[in-house]
């Protein structure tokens, strides 16, 4: 048994596997970033299957990181098999948690999308679904890409058996700590007030409005948010487009628009 | 207090020397908003040319130089069965130039809460004592209401305060450190004429306030209006984003988090400024939330700001800078909320007799 000693307790390394579905694999690649603590991070893990970091191909994992959304029937079967093995299944990244950018396809008739992207080819495809549409998800780590610092913290909590939480507050809270000028003051619609924080306001710090990759924060006040966009005479179409970008606000979107 | 007058050109030499040789922060323009208004923040400066002396107000206060948004309180190191805790209160000396009277008042209020209470904060003390504060007076913005809170003038809490009297600054020197620095530069004792110009300047500032908030007996009105529908009305607008508390010069509430290092050989205890408007501010272990509604959370922010808590002797801690009102995307601001509460109170007065009956 590979283990670590601390204070008389024994922690087992996390037997982990990582799988990619319809995605760019950018979230998995994040796991190899933040080099200063990379070796310590890998010490926490017993990597059983993770094609970006290891040549191991074992199927005796406890934790499965699922990156990407589902856009083919065979992906559904593959995911169900992973679910049967994993004790903890983690939706890893915005595509897995909400469908992500891939979901934009769902706005068009399926065959129209195929004809546009793969003209004249036979493509096996289906409307994009998030992971929790198909299997039970035990934990979600949102972000496009995920924040490695947050992933590290969560893995430490998994290893030590501590409570795992994500920030409940919106991006604005962290944006103010960066002393950024509010994107609304600069005349832009920004999803910061309704999007879960934890990203350290990385986009708005670069003067790019938040597109909500981390999904809704707890108890968002949608009527107040829509009123703020209306009162400032900003475009309702722009609002709908931004909210639809990652499909993270599906339940709040105006489907008529 | 010692009063001196310094020519603005000589003041520039003084600040150049000070800002060049010290880690310094002052107001700088960071953006122009969509209405064409300049946006300022306290940022690093290394010469007087970097400082926007004609700035209006910074979007965020100077609070975070004393209460950082995130601060490590202690570190823990584990070794076999034992552990060590390391605590340091070190703060490098800094210069803060360009604070307004209300900003300095805010520091005095934080001193009351964090230094003069039963449990003085060594973290705050280290930063406060190592900060050289240069205040500069200014004409109020249309929505400033610090005069209503009696924080538009200031007599303590700074090293030197500069009043703009035309060609010169009228200096109020409040520390031996500032006095000794200034010995190297050409200053003079104020003449009658300078005193007149100072009084005139103060009068102009005092008469320039366009916003007024009636805060008479506000603590008791807040007590009486605990169940007022006004809280729900304004609470329904609240986005729960905590922006108000972040930009506020006196909101000092915080949360504490402890986290293992990734190598599991150590841990860190961190303090993070928090806001009573965030949904989980009053959530406790087991998941119960004492303030589940926006209106309740907003109410307690106003209670803390305008009624005060025991730790600061039930004094109002709002200084009237209206940063929260300017930053709130939902348009919630102290002036409108307090006026609404007063209206609520006064609307019932028509139904009672003008004087009580004799017993």
Interface residues (C-beta under 8 A of the other chain):
Chain A: X4 X5 X6 X7 X8 X11 X37 X40 X41 X43 X44 X152 X153 X156 X159 X160 X162 X168 X169 X170 X172 X173 X176 X177 X179 X181 X182 X184 X185 X186 X187 X192 X193 X194 X217 X218 X219 X220 X221 X223 X224 X225 X227 X228 X231
Chain B: X30 X31 X33 X34 X39 X41 X43 X59 X60 X64 X69 X70 X78 X80 X81 X83 X236 X237 X238 X239 X240 X241 X242 X243 X246 X247 X259 X260 X261 X262 X263 X264 X265 X273 X275 X278 X279 X280 X294 X327 X329 X330 X331
